[in-house]
């Protein structure tokens, strides 16, 4: 049996921002809190320095969650050779992961097994869920902005 059941690979820097890191950290904390052995690592040394110190092993995980903007195709190809199941967030490349989770499909999304598309797949911190009205208002604002962008081809 594989020692780590889930491994999360994320990226954070000035060029791509820190959203990937935040989303990955929330997912990492949640999976560990429900008893799923999960590790997290950075795509590069700068990202790794922002992550908590975790014990990693050289053993493969059953599932690789890829939350990066750069080098995604190469990462997916290596994972496929190792028979790892892959999940990506907002990936629009031509080399399909097994599963693809997309909040707003502004391009065609590919996956080998299934794509999950829509706001209901957003990873939200527990603290935000305590204030449902505030979140509902933000989601409505977000949806309206995306609707306007699709209609008028510009951001508001």
Secondary structure by P-SEA (a helix, b strand, c coil): cccccbbbbbccccccccaaaaaaaaaaaaaaaaccbbbbbbccaaaaaaccccccccccccbbbbbcccaaaaaaaaaaaabbbbbbccccccccccbbbbcccccbbbbccccccccccccccccccccaaaaaaaaaaaaaaaaaaaaccccc
